[in-house]
Amino acid sequence: MTHNTRSRTHRAATAAGRFLPDEAGPGRILRGLDRLERFAGADRMLDTIRDAVRGVPLGRARDGLHGRWLGHPVHPVMVQLPIGSWLSAAVLDVIPGQRRAVRTLIATGLLTAVPAAVAGWVDWAELHRQQMRVGAVHAAANATAIALYTGSLTARLRGREGLGKLLGLAGLGAVGAGGALGGHLAYRQASGANHAEHVPHLVSPGWHPVADVADLPDGRPVQREIDGIAVVVVRQGPRTVYVLAERCSHMAGPLSEGTVEQGCLRCPWHGSVFRLSDGWNVEGPATAPQPAFDTRIVDSRVEARLRTR
């Protein structure tokens, strides 16, 4: 290997080390994101925004925006429209004679970005503190992209194609940064993930002892264990016992600290409501049901087995 080749290799490795993890720990990007998660300077403002979002009278539409009807958050689906439109516009920008198509795509992206942003804010208002901090910067990056693409479309309509292209490229960069933060939210911080999905994979088949009937208070949820997995148990009357996974599918809230309401159990953290009889999520923000157990009483002792849907 020549001296010049070794020098180029060393410079490339040094540059990569600034961003990629190595044996010493995370790279610069991950360290920056970790600092962002810990930054508390804007928490008061974030609380104000969260309360404002929660206070909007959306009614049942709020569950629709969470994606309860879909079984997972709808925001990641909705963002495909503006991102796809703007990326397509960037490709067509290098092809002569596509000005009208590019303008149409940018306008389509702007129109579809609005409902996607609304769904994102509704989800954001139910996140925990560290997720909210990253999510706020994610939203700021996307808002910057919307502003840049608005400027790009305006410049193009006024005949300033060069400026429009520059603003469009800048907007695409902002969208990329927002997408990276969205990936951090989803995959590193588990925002929108089903926090009860692991339960069916860890509980062994068959009946398991839960508790003596006499030890279960009537109408009040209590925590017990099955196969080392925490469950919430609710007795209603002398012979009816319900068992669900203890940690809420939305954000792992402790359901044993929740309240029983008309045959359902409400999570104490964000208010998701699950039907006791089958664990179905009847009210969001949870988009996935709770794993439920069949129960029986044998010699005054409650036994349960995981229910297969």
C-alpha positions in Angstrom: 0.0 0.0 0.0 1.4 3.4 -1.0 1.7 6.3 1.3 -1.1 8.2 -0.5 -3.4 5.2 -0.3 -2.7 4.8 3.5 -3.4 8.6 4.0 -6.7 8.4 2.1 -7.7 5.3 4.0 -6.8 7.0 7.3 -8.8 10.1 6.5 -11.8 8.1 5.5 -11.7 6.1 8.7 -11.4 9.2 10.7 -14.3 10.8 9.0 -16.5 7.7 9.4 -15.5 7.5 13.1 -17.1 10.9 13.7 -20.5 9.4 12.9 -20.4 5.6 13.1 -20.1 3.7 16.4 -16.8 2.1 17.3 -15.5 0.0 20.2 -15.3 3.1 22.4 -19.0 3.9 22.1 -21.5 5.6 19.9 -20.6 8.0 17.1 -21.3 11.7 16.9 -24.8 11.3 15.6 -25.9 9.0 18.4 -24.2 11.1 21.0 -26.1 14.1 19.7 -29.4 12.3 19.8 -28.7 11.1 23.3 -28.0 14.7 24.4 -31.3 15.8 22.7 -33.2 13.1 24.7 -31.7 14.5 27.9 -32.2 18.2 27.1 -34.8 19.6 29.5 -34.6 23.3 28.6 -37.7 23.3 26.5 -39.9 21.0 28.6 -42.2 23.8 29.8 -42.9 24.8 26.3 -43.4 21.2 25.2 -45.9 20.7 28.0 -47.9 23.7 26.9 -48.0 22.4 23.3 -49.0 18.9 24.5 -51.8 20.3 26.6 -53.0 22.3 23.6 -53.0 19.3 21.3 -54.8 17.2 23.9 -57.4 20.0 24.3 -58.5 20.1 20.7 -62.0 18.6 20.6 -61.4 15.9 18.0 -63.8 13.3 19.5 -63.6 9.9 17.9 -61.4 11.3 15.1 -58.6 11.3 17.6 -58.6 7.5 17.6 -58.7 7.5 13.8 -55.6 9.8 13.7 -53.8 7.5 16.1 -54.5 4.6 13.8 -56.6 2.4 16.1 -58.6 1.3 13.1 -55.4 0.2 11.3 -53.8 -1.6 14.3 -50.7 0.6 14.3 -50.0 4.4 14.0 -51.3 5.9 10.8 -48.7 8.8 10.7 -45.9 6.7 9.1 -48.3 5.7 6.4 -49.5 9.2 5.7 -46.0 10.7 5.4 -45.3 8.5 2.4 -47.4 10.8 0.2 -45.5 14.1 0.8 -42.1 12.4 0.9 -42.8 10.4 -2.3 -44.1 13.5 -4.1 -41.2 15.7 -3.1 -38.6 13.0 -4.0 -40.3 12.5 -7.4 -40.2 16.2 -7.9 -36.4 16.2 -7.3 -35.9 13.5 -9.9 -38.0 15.3 -12.5 -36.2 18.5 -11.8 -33.2 17.1 -13.7 -35.3 16.2 -16.7 -36.0 19.0 -19.2 -39.6 19.9 -19.9 -41.1 18.7 -16.6 -41.8 22.0 -14.9 -45.6 21.5 -14.7 -45.2 18.0 -13.3 -42.7 19.2 -10.7 -45.0 22.0 -9.6 -47.9 19.5 -9.4 -45.8 17.1 -7.3 -44.6 19.8 -4.9 -48.2 21.1 -4.4 -49.4 17.5 -3.8 -46.7 17.1 -1.2 -47.7 20.3 0.6 -51.4 19.3 0.6 -50.8 15.8 1.9 -48.3 17.0 4.5 -51.0 18.8 6.5 -53.0 15.7 7.6 -49.8 13.8 8.1 -48.6 16.5 10.5 -51.9 16.5 12.3 -51.7 12.7 12.9 -48.1 13.1 14.0 -48.9 15.8 16.6 -51.8 13.7 18.0 -49.4 10.8 18.5 -46.7 13.1 19.9 -48.9 14.4 22.6 -49.1 10.9 24.2 -45.4 10.2 24.2 -43.0 10.1 27.2 -40.7 12.9 28.0 -37.6 11.8 26.0 -39.7 10.9 23.0 -41.4 14.3 23.1 -38.0 16.1 23.0 -36.9 14.2 19.9 -40.3 14.4 18.4 -40.4 18.1 18.7 -37.2 18.4 16.6 -38.6 15.9 14.2 -41.6 18.1 13.7 -39.5 21.3 13.4 -37.4 19.6 10.6 -40.6 18.7 8.8 -42.1 22.2 9.3 -38.9 23.6 7.8 -39.3 21.3 4.8 -42.9 22.6 4.3 -41.7 26.2 4.5 -38.9 25.5 2.0 -41.2 23.7 -0.4 -43.8 26.5 -0.1 -41.0 28.9 -1.1 -39.9 26.6 -3.9 -43.4 26.4 -5.4 -43.8 30.2 -5.1 -40.5 30.9 -6.8 -41.3 28.5 -9.7 -44.8 30.1 -10.2 -43.0 33.5 -10.4 -40.6 32.1 -13.1 -37.6 31.8 -10.8 -36.8 28.2 -11.6 -33.2 28.3 -10.3 -34.3 29.5 -6.9 -37.1 27.0 -6.8 -34.8 24.1 -7.5 -32.4 25.3 -4.7 -35.2 25.6 -2.2 -36.6 22.2 -3.3 -33.2 20.6 -2.6 -33.0 22.2 0.7 -36.5 21.0 1.5 -35.6 17.5 0.6 -32.6 17.7 2.9 -34.9 18.9 5.8 -37.3 16.0 5.0 -34.3 13.6 5.2 -33.3 14.9 8.6 -36.8 14.7 9.8 -37.1 11.1 8.6 -33.9 10.2 10.4 -35.3 11.6 13.6 -38.5 9.7 12.9 -36.5 6.5 12.6 -34.8 7.2 15.9 -38.3 7.7 17.5 -39.7 4.5 16.0 -36.7 2.1 16.3 -34.5 3.3 19.1 -37.2 4.8 21.4 -40.0 2.4 20.4 -42.5 5.2 19.7 -45.7 3.7 18.3 -44.5 0.1 18.9 -46.7 -2.5 20.6 -45.2 -2.8 24.0 -47.2 -6.0 24.8 -46.2 -7.9 21.6 -43.6 -10.0 23.4 -46.1 -11.6 25.8 -47.5 -14.4 23.6 -43.9 -15.4 22.7 -42.8 -15.8 26.4 -45.8 -17.5 28.1 -45.7 -21.3 27.7 -48.8 -23.2 26.5 -51.2 -24.7 29.0 -52.8 -23.7 32.3 -50.9 -21.7 34.9 -51.8 -21.0 38.5 -52.6 -17.3 39.1 -54.0 -16.7 42.6 -56.5 -18.0 45.1 -60.0 -16.5 44.5 -60.1 -15.3 48.1 -57.0 -13.2 47.6 -58.4 -11.2 44.7 -60.4 -8.1 45.6 -63.7 -7.7 43.8 -63.7 -5.1 41.0 -60.2 -3.9 41.6 -57.2 -4.8 39.3 -54.2 -6.4 40.9 -50.8 -7.5 39.5 -49.8 -11.2 39.4 -47.4 -13.3 37.4 -47.7 -16.1 34.8 -44.5 -17.8 33.7 -42.6 -14.8 35.0 -44.7 -12.4 33.0 -46.6 -9.7 34.8 -50.4 -9.8 34.3 -53.3 -7.8 35.6 -56.2 -9.8 37.2 -59.7 -8.5 37.8 -62.3 -10.4 39.7 -66.0 -9.5 39.2 -68.3 -11.5 41.4 -67.6 -14.9 43.0 -66.8 -16.9 39.8 -65.7 -14.4 37.1 -62.0 -13.5 36.7 -60.3 -11.7 33.8 -56.6 -11.8 33.1 -54.7 -9.5 30.6 -51.1 -8.6 30.1 -50.1 -6.1 32.7 -48.1 -3.6 30.5 -50.2 -1.4 28.2 -49.6 -2.0 24.5 -49.3 1.8 24.0 -46.5 2.8 26.3 -46.2 0.0 28.8 -48.3 1.7 31.5 -49.2 -0.4 34.5 -52.8 -1.6 34.0 -53.0 -2.9 37.6 -53.0 0.8 38.6 -55.8 1.6 36.2 -59.6 1.7 36.8 -62.3 -0.7 35.9 -65.1 1.0 33.9 -68.1 -0.8 32.4 -66.4 -4.1 31.7 -63.2 -2.4 30.5 -59.9 -1.4 32.0 -58.5 2.1 31.6 -54.7 2.6 31.5 -53.6 5.2 34.2 -50.9 6.8 31.9 -52.6 7.9 28.7 -56.2 6.6 29.1 -56.3 3.7 26.6 -59.3 1.5 27.3 -59.2 -2.3 26.9 -62.1 -4.7 27.1 -61.6 -7.2 30.0 -63.3 -10.1 28.2 -60.8 -10.2 25.3 -58.3 -7.4 25.7 -59.6 -5.5 22.7 -58.6 -1.8 22.6 -61.9 0.1 22.5 -60.3 3.5 22.9 -56.9 4.9 22.1 -54.2 6.0 22.0 -53.4 2.3 22.1 -53.6 0.9 18.6 -53.0 -2.8 19.6 -55.1 -5.0 21.9 -53.8 -6.5 25.1 -52.9 -10.2 25.2 -55.7 -11.9 27.0 -56.0 -15.2 28.9 -58.7 -17.8 29.3 -59.4 -18.4 33.0 -60.9 -21.2 35.1 -61.4 -21.8 38.8 -60.1 -25.2 40.1 -60.5 -25.9 43.9 -60.9 -22.1 44.6 -57.7 -21.3 42.7 -57.6 -19.3 39.5 -55.8 -20.7 36.6 -55.1 -19.0 33.2 -53.8 -19.9 29.8 -52.8 -17.6 27.0 -55.7 -17.1 24.5 -54.9 -17.5 20.8 -56.9 -15.0 18.7 
